[in-house]
């Protein structure tokens, strides 16, 4: 995740500079604002999609894990004394 964040963060300045160099000096502000708005919308949509997938999968996985672990002795020992759970 850190590698992805570092790579993406490094590219953001380059993309903004490329957008600014692609337009006339009169339009630099508009181009920069448009690029920033698009980047923000992409981040918002990406976050919404990721969290939707996470929230859809988490209950299923938690339920499945509980069904597998609940009958075990280690689970019952951890319920009795969480400090001694392994």
Secondary structure as UniProt FT lines:
FT   HELIX           2..22
FT   HELIX           25..27
FT   HELIX           28..69
FT   TURN            70..71
FT   HELIX           73..80
FT   HELIX           82..84
//
